[in-house]
């Protein structure tokens, strides 16, 4: 229910930003997308610490309430007479603060499952998130038919259009989540062997269960897992940020077309991700978590290699002050389309063909979910049965840091140097992650396996 809160607006942020503030450019888009992750990065360790010492309902309800209020704020950022882009920046930061509760959610799942149950439970949770991720772009694509003007409710100064309606729907999802947390969620904690304990108190039984104290956790493995998670989230943040401006530049799509088509593409990736999550549950039992993680990184690398520009066909240029003469009959003739002339690389970097773009989406749609679920499943096993709220907070923070830097990086590099430099750098980063995983391969094992509590199995 939470995951559509991010995906439901991701394809429309750029056209909405262009519409409400003419001073905003693709570089500022990176900051707006990154703002969500800055908020999440700050909030995740705090909410994780909160969940270690208090009932998990408290941080969950508080964070969801912040998310609801922030989405309503997002729907009103067009009202101020100036500096609208900064209001949007603030709104997305607050949405990210609310999203910091993912650390609490992952900590709950890790603490409520045995080692043998962990892969399946984490994959099910990821599949649920992916289902929400599908729903978001689908709803956004459907709401594109409301149009940019939409309808206005003058009594509360609310403009309901293709940009604000998704955020308001996200607020309704948040309200339903609060009801679900109050009505359904119960505390349940077990160690790797299935013995129950109270996560918010330390008893004699608890001391015995976690006799290996915090210093016995392999901190090198913890840091490595955080670095790998950073790279994985950085890569996907780059991909989701650049999809709308890239498609508008390469295929001369209007704002409405870009929102609609990319919404369909992201929904297809989400459906593909669910299939991957379900497959991962079985594959990881045969090959082990680490090999699935390695295979996912290789598939992502192939996806970005395919996305590199080649050939001698160039994108159509959008000259400032002139309407694009080559606009096809389906485009909005009042809106210039094509690659902006101020991006000088448009004149000498070949176009990325639509077939390349779609194939890259397919491959990244396989590699990213596999890496995502395996990285934090393996991380939870490395930590053992101690309360994981703070550690999961740091993992979420590292991912949020990636989602902060990724959009800023790609918007700056893409605007100045073009897709060849942007995607080529990403390929180098993926290769570095593969090397790191190979070097640290033998240390990324479960806590209970490391200390001999469970017999090492192929799936560990």
The 8 nearest C-alpha neighbors of each residue, nearest first, counted from 0:
[[1, 2, 131, 172, 3, 176, 173, 128],
 [2, 0, 4, 3, 173, 172, 131, 176],
 [1, 3, 131, 4, 132, 128, 0, 5],
 [4, 2, 135, 6, 131, 7, 5, 132],
 [5, 3, 169, 2, 1, 7, 6, 135],
 [6, 4, 3, 7, 2, 8, 9, 135],
 [5, 7, 135, 3, 9, 8, 132, 4],
 [135, 6, 8, 3, 136, 139, 5, 4],
 [9, 7, 11, 6, 10, 12, 5, 165],
 [8, 10, 6, 11, 12, 7, 5, 239],
 [11, 9, 258, 8, 12, 243, 262, 261],
 [12, 10, 8, 258, 9, 13, 14, 15],
 [13, 11, 15, 9, 14, 10, 16, 8],
 [12, 14, 16, 15, 11, 17, 28, 10],
 [15, 13, 17, 16, 254, 11, 12, 18],
 [16, 14, 18, 12, 17, 13, 11, 162],
 [15, 17, 13, 18, 14, 19, 12, 20],
 [18, 16, 14, 15, 20, 21, 19, 23],
 [17, 19, 15, 16, 20, 14, 21, 13],
 [18, 20, 16, 77, 17, 15, 83, 21],
 [21, 19, 22, 17, 23, 18, 83, 84],
 [20, 22, 23, 17, 18, 19, 24, 16],
 [23, 21, 20, 24, 17, 84, 82, 19],
 [24, 22, 21, 20, 27, 17, 84, 16],
 [25, 23, 26, 27, 22, 28, 17, 21],
 [24, 26, 28, 27, 410, 414, 29, 23],
 [25, 27, 410, 28, 411, 24, 29, 414],
 [28, 26, 30, 29, 24, 25, 23, 31],
 [27, 29, 25, 31, 26, 30, 32, 13],
 [28, 30, 407, 406, 410, 27, 32, 31],
 [31, 29, 33, 27, 28, 32, 407, 34],
 [32, 30, 88, 28, 34, 33, 29, 27],
 [31, 33, 29, 34, 30, 35, 406, 28],
 [32, 34, 403, 30, 36, 35, 31, 406],
 [35, 33, 92, 37, 31, 36, 32, 91],
 [36, 34, 95, 92, 91, 33, 38, 37],
 [35, 37, 399, 39, 403, 33, 38, 402],
 [38, 36, 34, 40, 39, 35, 403, 41],
 [37, 39, 96, 95, 92, 36, 41, 35],
 [38, 40, 99, 95, 96, 36, 42, 37],
 [39, 41, 396, 399, 37, 38, 43, 42],
 [42, 40, 38, 39, 43, 37, 44, 396],
 [41, 43, 99, 39, 45, 96, 40, 44],
 [42, 44, 99, 392, 46, 45, 40, 39],
 [45, 43, 392, 47, 389, 46, 393, 42],
 [46, 44, 48, 42, 47, 43, 49, 392],
 [45, 47, 49, 43, 48, 44, 58, 42],
 [46, 48, 388, 389, 44, 392, 50, 49],
 [49, 47, 389, 51, 45, 50, 46, 388],
 [48, 50, 46, 47, 51, 52, 53, 45],
 [49, 51, 55, 47, 53, 48, 52, 388],
 [52, 50, 48, 49, 388, 199, 53, 386],
 [51, 53, 199, 50, 49, 48, 54, 200],
 [52, 54, 50, 49, 51, 199, 55, 57],
 [55, 53, 56, 57, 50, 52, 199, 186],
 [54, 56, 50, 57, 58, 53, 59, 103],
 [55, 57, 59, 54, 58, 60, 180, 181],
 [56, 58, 55, 59, 60, 54, 61, 53],
 [59, 57, 61, 60, 46, 56, 55, 62],
 [58, 60, 56, 62, 57, 61, 100, 63],
 [59, 61, 63, 57, 62, 58, 177, 56],
 [60, 62, 58, 64, 59, 63, 57, 65],
 [63, 61, 97, 65, 59, 64, 60, 58],
 [62, 64, 66, 60, 65, 97, 61, 173],
 [63, 65, 67, 61, 66, 62, 60, 68],
 [66, 64, 62, 68, 97, 63, 67, 69],
 [65, 67, 97, 94, 63, 69, 64, 68],
 [68, 66, 170, 64, 70, 69, 65, 173],
 [67, 69, 65, 71, 66, 70, 72, 64],
 [70, 68, 72, 66, 94, 71, 90, 93],
 [71, 69, 73, 166, 72, 67, 68, 170],
 [70, 72, 74, 68, 73, 69, 167, 67],
 [71, 73, 69, 70, 75, 74, 90, 68],
 [74, 72, 70, 90, 71, 75, 76, 87],
 [73, 75, 163, 71, 72, 76, 166, 70],
 [74, 76, 72, 73, 77, 78, 71, 157],
 [75, 77, 73, 78, 86, 87, 74, 83],
 [76, 78, 75, 19, 79, 83, 74, 80],
 [77, 79, 76, 75, 80, 83, 156, 81],
 [80, 78, 81, 77, 83, 76, 82, 75],
 [81, 79, 78, 82, 83, 77, 20, 19],
 [82, 80, 83, 79, 20, 84, 78, 77],
 [83, 81, 84, 85, 86, 20, 80, 79],
 [84, 82, 86, 85, 81, 20, 76, 77],
 [83, 85, 87, 86, 82, 20, 88, 16],
 [86, 84, 88, 87, 83, 82, 89, 31],
 [85, 87, 89, 83, 88, 84, 76, 90],
 [86, 88, 90, 84, 85, 89, 76, 73],
 [87, 89, 85, 31, 86, 91, 90, 34],
 [90, 88, 86, 92, 87, 91, 85, 93],
 [91, 89, 87, 93, 73, 92, 69, 88],
 [90, 92, 35, 94, 88, 93, 89, 34],
 [93, 91, 35, 34, 38, 89, 95, 90],
 [92, 94, 96, 95, 90, 91, 69, 38],
 [95, 93, 66, 91, 97, 69, 92, 96],
 [94, 96, 35, 38, 39, 98, 92, 93],
 [97, 95, 38, 39, 93, 42, 99, 98],
 [96, 98, 62, 66, 94, 65, 95, 99],
 [97, 99, 95, 100, 96, 39, 101, 94],
 [100, 98, 43, 39, 42, 96, 101, 97],
 [99, 101, 103, 102, 98, 59, 62, 43],
 [100, 102, 104, 103, 99, 105, 98, 395],
 [103, 101, 392, 391, 100, 105, 104, 43],
 [104, 102, 106, 100, 101, 47, 105, 388],
 [103, 105, 101, 107, 106, 102, 108, 100],
 [106, 104, 108, 102, 107, 103, 109, 101],
 [105, 107, 103, 109, 388, 387, 104, 108],
 [106, 108, 104, 110, 105, 109, 111, 103],
 [109, 107, 111, 105, 110, 106, 112, 104],
 [108, 110, 106, 107, 111, 112, 105, 379],
 [111, 109, 188, 107, 108, 112, 189, 106],
 [110, 112, 188, 108, 189, 187, 109, 107],
 [113, 111, 116, 117, 110, 109, 189, 108],
 [112, 114, 191, 116, 193, 115, 192, 117],
 [113, 115, 191, 117, 116, 112, 380, 192],
 [114, 116, 113, 117, 118, 112, 191, 119],
 [117, 115, 113, 114, 112, 119, 118, 120],
 [116, 118, 120, 114, 119, 115, 112, 121],
 [119, 117, 121, 120, 116, 122, 280, 376],
 [118, 120, 122, 117, 280, 121, 116, 123],
 [121, 119, 123, 117, 122, 118, 116, 124],
 [120, 122, 124, 118, 123, 119, 117, 125],
 [121, 123, 125, 119, 276, 124, 120, 126],
 [124, 122, 126, 120, 121, 125, 119, 127],
 [123, 125, 127, 121, 126, 122, 120, 128],
 [124, 126, 128, 122, 127, 123, 129, 121],
 [127, 125, 129, 273, 123, 128, 124, 276],
 [126, 128, 130, 124, 125, 129, 123, 131],
 [129, 127, 125, 131, 126, 130, 2, 132],
 [130, 128, 132, 126, 131, 269, 127, 273],
 [129, 131, 127, 133, 132, 128, 126, 134],
 [132, 130, 134, 3, 2, 128, 129, 133],
 [131, 133, 129, 130, 3, 135, 134, 2],
 [134, 132, 266, 269, 130, 131, 135, 136],
 [133, 135, 131, 137, 132, 136, 138, 3],
 [7, 134, 136, 3, 6, 138, 132, 137],
 [137, 135, 262, 139, 7, 138, 266, 134],
 [138, 136, 140, 134, 139, 135, 262, 266],
 [137, 139, 141, 135, 140, 136, 134, 142],
 [138, 140, 136, 142, 141, 137, 7, 165],
 [139, 141, 259, 137, 143, 262, 138, 142],
 [142, 140, 138, 139, 143, 144, 137, 259],
 [141, 143, 139, 144, 161, 145, 140, 138],
 [142, 144, 161, 140, 145, 141, 146, 139],
 [143, 145, 146, 142, 141, 161, 140, 255],
 [146, 144, 143, 161, 142, 149, 160, 147],
 [145, 147, 144, 161, 149, 148, 143, 160],
 [146, 148, 160, 161, 149, 145, 162, 143],
 [149, 147, 146, 160, 150, 145, 159, 158],
 [148, 150, 160, 145, 146, 159, 147, 151],
 [151, 149, 159, 158, 148, 160, 152, 145],
 [150, 152, 158, 157, 153, 159, 149, 156],
 [153, 151, 157, 154, 156, 155, 158, 150],
 [152, 154, 156, 155, 151, 157, 158, 150],
 [153, 155, 152, 156, 157, 151, 158, 150],
 [154, 156, 157, 153, 152, 158, 151, 75],
 [157, 155, 153, 154, 152, 158, 151, 75],
 [156, 158, 152, 155, 151, 159, 153, 75],
 [159, 157, 151, 150, 160, 152, 156, 149],
 [158, 160, 150, 149, 164, 163, 151, 157],
 [161, 159, 149, 162, 163, 147, 145, 164],
 [160, 162, 143, 142, 145, 146, 147, 164],
 [163, 161, 160, 164, 15, 11, 165, 147],
 [162, 164, 74, 166, 160, 165, 159, 161],
 [163, 165, 167, 166, 159, 160, 161, 162],
 [166, 164, 168, 167, 163, 7, 139, 169],
 [167, 165, 169, 70, 168, 163, 164, 74],
 [166, 168, 170, 164, 169, 165, 71, 70],
 [167, 169, 165, 171, 170, 166, 164, 172],
 [168, 170, 4, 166, 172, 167, 171, 165],
 [171, 169, 67, 173, 167, 168, 172, 70],
 [170, 172, 168, 174, 173, 169, 175, 167],
 [173, 171, 169, 175, 170, 174, 0, 176],
 [172, 174, 176, 170, 171, 175, 67, 63],
 [173, 175, 171, 177, 176, 172, 170, 178],
 [176, 174, 178, 172, 173, 177, 179, 171],
 [177, 175, 173, 179, 178, 174, 180, 172],
 [176, 178, 180, 174, 179, 175, 60, 181],
 [177, 179, 175, 181, 176, 180, 182, 174],
 [178, 180, 176, 182, 177, 181, 183, 175],
 [181, 179, 184, 177, 178, 183, 182, 176],
 [182, 180, 178, 179, 183, 177, 184, 56],
 [181, 183, 179, 180, 178, 184, 177, 185],
 [182, 184, 179, 180, 181, 185, 178, 177],
 [183, 185, 180, 181, 182, 186, 179, 56],
 [186, 184, 187, 183, 56, 180, 55, 182],
 [185, 187, 188, 184, 54, 55, 197, 107],
 [188, 186, 111, 185, 189, 110, 197, 195],
 [189, 187, 111, 110, 195, 196, 197, 198],
 [190, 188, 195, 194, 193, 111, 110, 196],
 [189, 191, 384, 193, 192, 194, 113, 195],
 [192, 190, 113, 114, 193, 384, 189, 383],
 [191, 193, 190, 113, 194, 114, 189, 453],
 [192, 194, 189, 190, 113, 191, 195, 112],
 [195, 193, 189, 190, 192, 196, 191, 208],
 [196, 194, 189, 188, 193, 190, 197, 187],
 [197, 195, 188, 189, 198, 205, 194, 204],
 [198, 196, 199, 200, 188, 195, 201, 187],
 [197, 199, 200, 196, 386, 188, 51, 201],
 [200, 198, 52, 197, 51, 53, 201, 54],
 [199, 201, 197, 198, 202, 52, 196, 205],
 [202, 200, 205, 206, 203, 199, 197, 198],
 [201, 203, 205, 204, 206, 200, 197, 196],
 [204, 202, 206, 205, 207, 201, 208, 209],
 [203, 205, 207, 202, 206, 208, 196, 201],
 [206, 204, 202, 208, 203, 207, 201, 209],
 [207, 205, 203, 209, 208, 204, 210, 202],
 [206, 208, 210, 204, 205, 209, 203, 211],
 [209, 207, 205, 206, 210, 204, 190, 384],
 [210, 208, 206, 211, 207, 205, 385, 212],
 [209, 211, 207, 206, 208, 212, 205, 213],
 [212, 210, 209, 215, 213, 214, 216, 208],
 [213, 211, 214, 215, 210, 209, 216, 385],
 [212, 214, 215, 216, 211, 385, 382, 209],
 [213, 215, 216, 212, 217, 211, 218, 382],
 [216, 214, 213, 212, 211, 217, 218, 446],
 [215, 217, 214, 213, 218, 382, 446, 381],
 [218, 216, 220, 219, 215, 221, 381, 214],
 [217, 219, 221, 220, 216, 222, 214, 215],
 [220, 218, 222, 221, 217, 223, 442, 224],
 [219, 221, 223, 218, 217, 222, 443, 442],
 [220, 222, 218, 224, 219, 223, 225, 217],
 [223, 221, 225, 219, 224, 220, 218, 226],
 [224, 222, 220, 226, 225, 221, 219, 227],
 [225, 223, 227, 221, 222, 226, 220, 228],
 [224, 226, 228, 222, 223, 227, 394, 229],
 [227, 225, 229, 223, 228, 224, 222, 230],
 [226, 228, 224, 230, 229, 225, 223, 231],
 [227, 229, 225, 231, 226, 230, 224, 398],
 [230, 228, 398, 226, 401, 227, 232, 397],
 [229, 231, 233, 227, 228, 232, 234, 226],
 [232, 230, 228, 234, 233, 229, 227, 235],
 [231, 233, 235, 229, 234, 398, 230, 401],
 [234, 232, 401, 230, 405, 236, 231, 402],
 [235, 233, 237, 231, 232, 236, 230, 238],
 [234, 236, 238, 232, 237, 233, 239, 231],
 [237, 235, 233, 402, 239, 238, 405, 234],
 [238, 236, 405, 234, 235, 240, 406, 239],
 [237, 239, 235, 236, 240, 241, 242, 234],
 [238, 240, 236, 242, 241, 237, 235, 9],
 [241, 239, 237, 238, 242, 406, 236, 32],
 [240, 242, 238, 244, 245, 239, 243, 237],
 [243, 241, 245, 239, 240, 244, 246, 238],
 [242, 244, 246, 245, 241, 257, 10, 247],
 [245, 243, 247, 246, 241, 242, 248, 13],
 [246, 244, 248, 242, 243, 247, 241, 249],
 [245, 247, 249, 243, 248, 244, 250, 242],
 [246, 248, 252, 244, 251, 245, 250, 249],
 [249, 247, 338, 337, 245, 246, 251, 250],
 [250, 248, 246, 314, 247, 251, 245, 350],
 [249, 251, 252, 246, 247, 248, 337, 314],
 [252, 250, 337, 336, 247, 248, 249, 253],
 [253, 251, 247, 250, 256, 257, 336, 254],
 [252, 254, 256, 255, 257, 336, 330, 247],
 [255, 253, 257, 14, 256, 258, 252, 247],
 [254, 256, 258, 253, 257, 259, 143, 146],
 [255, 257, 259, 253, 258, 254, 252, 260],
 [258, 256, 254, 260, 255, 259, 252, 261],
 [259, 257, 10, 255, 256, 261, 11, 262],
 [258, 260, 140, 256, 262, 257, 261, 255],
 [261, 259, 263, 262, 257, 258, 256, 264],
 [262, 260, 264, 263, 258, 259, 257, 265],
 [261, 263, 136, 259, 265, 140, 260, 264],
 [262, 264, 266, 260, 261, 265, 267, 137],
 [265, 263, 261, 267, 266, 262, 268, 260],
 [266, 264, 268, 262, 267, 263, 261, 269],
 [265, 267, 133, 269, 263, 268, 264, 136],
 [266, 268, 264, 270, 269, 265, 271, 263],
 [269, 267, 271, 265, 364, 266, 270, 272],
 [268, 270, 133, 272, 266, 129, 271, 267],
 [271, 269, 267, 273, 272, 268, 133, 266],
 [270, 272, 268, 274, 269, 273, 267, 364],
 [273, 271, 275, 269, 270, 274, 368, 268],
 [274, 272, 126, 276, 270, 275, 271, 129],
 [273, 275, 277, 271, 272, 276, 278, 270],
 [274, 276, 272, 278, 273, 277, 279, 365],
 [277, 275, 279, 273, 122, 278, 274, 126],
 [276, 278, 274, 275, 279, 280, 273, 122],
 [279, 277, 275, 276, 280, 281, 282, 274],
 [278, 280, 282, 276, 281, 277, 283, 275],
 [281, 279, 278, 119, 277, 283, 282, 118],
 [282, 280, 279, 284, 278, 283, 285, 277],
 [281, 283, 279, 285, 284, 280, 286, 278],
 [284, 282, 287, 286, 288, 285, 281, 279],
 [285, 283, 458, 282, 281, 287, 286, 280],
 [286, 284, 282, 283, 287, 458, 457, 281],
 [287, 285, 283, 284, 290, 282, 458, 457],
 [288, 286, 458, 283, 289, 284, 457, 290],
 [289, 287, 283, 291, 290, 373, 292, 458],
 [288, 290, 292, 291, 287, 293, 440, 373],
 [291, 289, 293, 292, 288, 287, 294, 286],
 [292, 290, 294, 288, 293, 289, 295, 283],
 [291, 293, 370, 289, 295, 290, 294, 373],
 [292, 294, 290, 296, 291, 295, 289, 297],
 [295, 293, 291, 297, 296, 292, 290, 298],
 [294, 296, 366, 298, 292, 370, 293, 297],
 [295, 297, 299, 293, 294, 298, 366, 300],
 [296, 298, 300, 294, 299, 295, 301, 293],
 [297, 299, 301, 295, 366, 300, 296, 362],
 [300, 298, 302, 363, 366, 296, 301, 297],
 [299, 301, 297, 298, 302, 303, 426, 429],
 [302, 300, 304, 298, 299, 303, 305, 297],
 [303, 301, 359, 299, 362, 305, 300, 304],
 [302, 304, 306, 305, 300, 301, 422, 426],
 [303, 305, 301, 306, 302, 307, 300, 426],
 [304, 306, 303, 302, 307, 359, 355, 301],
 [305, 307, 303, 304, 355, 359, 356, 308],
 [306, 308, 305, 304, 419, 422, 309, 303],
 [309, 307, 351, 349, 350, 419, 306, 348],
 [308, 310, 349, 307, 311, 351, 350, 348],
 [311, 309, 312, 349, 308, 350, 313, 351],
 [310, 312, 349, 313, 309, 350, 348, 347],
 [313, 311, 349, 350, 310, 314, 309, 348],
 [312, 314, 349, 350, 311, 348, 315, 346],
 [315, 313, 350, 249, 316, 338, 345, 349],
 [316, 314, 337, 338, 313, 317, 251, 249],
 [315, 317, 338, 337, 340, 339, 318, 314],
 [318, 316, 339, 337, 338, 340, 336, 323],
 [319, 317, 340, 321, 316, 320, 339, 323],
 [320, 318, 321, 317, 340, 339, 322, 341],
 [319, 321, 318, 322, 335, 317, 323, 340],
 [322, 320, 319, 318, 323, 335, 317, 324],
 [321, 323, 335, 324, 320, 334, 318, 317],
 [322, 324, 335, 325, 326, 317, 336, 321],
 [325, 323, 326, 322, 321, 327, 335, 317],
 [324, 326, 323, 327, 315, 322, 336, 251],
 [327, 325, 324, 323, 330, 328, 336, 332],
 [328, 326, 329, 330, 325, 324, 332, 251],
 [327, 329, 330, 326, 331, 332, 325, 324],
 [328, 330, 327, 331, 326, 332, 256, 252],
 [331, 329, 328, 327, 332, 253, 326, 252],
 [330, 332, 333, 334, 253, 329, 328, 335],
 [333, 331, 334, 330, 335, 326, 322, 328],
 [334, 332, 331, 335, 322, 330, 336, 323],
 [333, 335, 332, 331, 336, 253, 322, 330],
 [336, 334, 322, 323, 317, 333, 337, 332],
 [337, 335, 251, 317, 323, 253, 334, 252],
 [336, 338, 251, 317, 248, 315, 316, 339],
 [337, 339, 248, 316, 317, 315, 345, 340],
 [340, 338, 317, 341, 342, 316, 337, 318],
 [339, 341, 342, 318, 317, 316, 343, 338],
 [342, 340, 339, 343, 319, 318, 345, 344],
 [343, 341, 340, 344, 339, 345, 414, 415],
 [342, 344, 345, 341, 346, 340, 347, 415],
 [343, 345, 346, 347, 342, 348, 417, 416],
 [346, 344, 343, 348, 347, 342, 338, 314],
 [345, 347, 344, 343, 348, 313, 316, 314],
 [346, 348, 344, 345, 349, 313, 343, 311],
 [349, 347, 344, 345, 346, 350, 313, 308],
 [350, 348, 313, 312, 308, 309, 311, 310],
 [349, 351, 313, 314, 312, 352, 249, 308],
 [352, 350, 308, 355, 353, 249, 349, 356],
 [353, 351, 355, 354, 350, 356, 249, 308],
 [352, 354, 356, 355, 357, 351, 250, 249],
 [353, 355, 357, 352, 356, 358, 351, 359],
 [356, 354, 358, 352, 353, 357, 306, 359],
 [355, 357, 353, 359, 354, 358, 306, 360],
 [356, 358, 360, 354, 359, 355, 353, 361],
 [359, 357, 361, 355, 360, 356, 354, 362],
 [358, 360, 302, 356, 362, 357, 361, 355],
 [361, 359, 357, 363, 358, 362, 364, 356],
 [360, 362, 364, 358, 359, 363, 357, 365],
 [363, 361, 302, 365, 359, 364, 360, 298],
 [362, 364, 366, 299, 360, 365, 302, 367],
 [363, 365, 361, 268, 362, 360, 366, 367],
 [366, 364, 362, 363, 367, 368, 275, 272],
 [367, 365, 295, 363, 299, 298, 369, 368],
 [366, 368, 370, 369, 363, 365, 364, 371],
 [369, 367, 371, 370, 272, 366, 372, 365],
 [368, 370, 366, 367, 371, 295, 372, 373],
 [371, 369, 292, 367, 373, 295, 368, 372],
 [370, 372, 368, 374, 369, 373, 367, 375],
 [371, 373, 374, 369, 370, 375, 376, 368],
 [374, 372, 376, 370, 371, 375, 377, 292],
 [375, 373, 377, 371, 372, 376, 370, 378],
 [374, 376, 378, 377, 373, 372, 379, 371],
 [377, 375, 373, 379, 378, 374, 372, 118],
 [376, 378, 380, 375, 374, 379, 373, 381],
 [379, 377, 375, 381, 376, 380, 374, 224],
 [378, 380, 382, 376, 381, 377, 375, 109],
 [381, 379, 445, 377, 383, 382, 378, 446],
 [380, 382, 445, 446, 378, 379, 383, 444],
 [383, 381, 379, 380, 446, 216, 378, 384],
 [384, 382, 446, 380, 381, 385, 447, 379],
 [383, 385, 190, 191, 386, 110, 382, 209],
 [384, 386, 383, 387, 209, 382, 190, 110],
 [387, 385, 388, 51, 198, 384, 110, 106],
 [386, 388, 390, 106, 389, 391, 385, 382],
 [387, 389, 47, 391, 106, 51, 390, 48],
 [390, 388, 47, 392, 48, 391, 44, 387],
 [391, 389, 393, 387, 392, 388, 394, 47],
 [392, 390, 394, 102, 388, 393, 389, 387],
 [393, 391, 44, 43, 389, 102, 47, 395],
 [392, 394, 396, 390, 391, 395, 44, 397],
 [395, 393, 391, 397, 396, 392, 225, 390],
 [394, 396, 398, 392, 393, 397, 102, 399],
 [395, 397, 40, 393, 399, 398, 394, 43],
 [398, 396, 400, 394, 399, 229, 395, 393],
 [399, 397, 229, 401, 395, 396, 400, 232],
 [400, 398, 36, 396, 40, 402, 401, 397],
 [399, 401, 403, 397, 398, 402, 396, 40],
 [400, 402, 233, 398, 404, 229, 399, 403],
 [401, 403, 399, 236, 405, 36, 400, 233],
 [404, 402, 33, 400, 36, 401, 405, 37],
 [403, 405, 401, 407, 402, 406, 408, 400],
 [404, 406, 233, 237, 408, 402, 236, 407],
 [407, 405, 29, 409, 237, 408, 33, 404],
 [408, 406, 29, 404, 410, 405, 30, 409],
 [409, 407, 405, 411, 406, 410, 404, 412],
 [408, 410, 412, 406, 413, 411, 407, 237],
 [409, 411, 26, 29, 413, 407, 408, 412],
 [412, 410, 26, 414, 408, 409, 413, 407],
 [411, 413, 409, 415, 416, 414, 410, 421],
 [412, 414, 417, 410, 409, 418, 416, 415],
 [415, 413, 411, 412, 410, 417, 416, 342],
 [416, 414, 412, 413, 417, 411, 342, 344],
 [417, 415, 412, 413, 414, 420, 344, 418],
 [416, 418, 413, 419, 344, 414, 420, 415],
 [417, 419, 421, 413, 420, 422, 416, 307],
 [420, 418, 421, 422, 307, 417, 423, 308],
 [419, 421, 423, 418, 422, 424, 417, 416],
 [422, 420, 418, 424, 419, 423, 413, 412],
 [421, 423, 425, 424, 419, 420, 418, 303],
 [424, 422, 420, 426, 425, 421, 419, 427],
 [425, 423, 427, 422, 426, 421, 420, 428],
 [424, 426, 422, 428, 427, 423, 429, 421],
 [427, 425, 423, 429, 424, 428, 300, 303],
 [426, 428, 424, 430, 425, 429, 431, 423],
 [427, 429, 425, 431, 426, 430, 424, 432],
 [430, 428, 432, 426, 431, 427, 300, 425],
 [429, 431, 433, 427, 432, 428, 434, 426],
 [432, 430, 428, 434, 429, 433, 435, 427],
 [433, 431, 429, 435, 430, 434, 436, 227],
 [432, 434, 430, 436, 431, 435, 437, 429],
 [433, 435, 437, 431, 432, 436, 438, 430],
 [436, 434, 432, 438, 437, 433, 439, 431],
 [437, 435, 433, 439, 434, 438, 440, 432],
 [436, 438, 440, 434, 435, 439, 433, 293],
 [437, 439, 435, 436, 440, 434, 441, 433],
 [440, 438, 436, 442, 437, 441, 435, 443],
 [439, 441, 437, 436, 442, 438, 443, 289],
 [440, 442, 443, 439, 444, 438, 437, 436],
 [443, 441, 439, 440, 444, 220, 217, 219],
 [442, 444, 440, 220, 441, 439, 381, 445],
 [445, 443, 442, 381, 459, 446, 449, 448],
 [444, 446, 381, 380, 448, 447, 449, 459],
 [447, 445, 381, 383, 449, 448, 382, 380],
 [448, 446, 452, 450, 449, 445, 453, 451],
 [449, 447, 451, 453, 445, 446, 450, 455],
 [448, 450, 446, 447, 451, 445, 444, 452],
 [451, 449, 447, 448, 452, 446, 453, 211],
 [450, 452, 448, 453, 449, 447, 454, 455],
 [453, 451, 447, 450, 448, 454, 449, 446],
 [454, 452, 448, 451, 447, 455, 450, 449],
 [453, 455, 456, 448, 451, 452, 447, 449],
 [456, 454, 448, 453, 459, 457, 451, 458],
 [457, 455, 458, 459, 454, 453, 448, 287],
 [456, 458, 459, 287, 286, 285, 455, 284],
 [457, 459, 287, 284, 456, 283, 285, 286],
 [458, 456, 457, 287, 444, 455, 445, 288]]
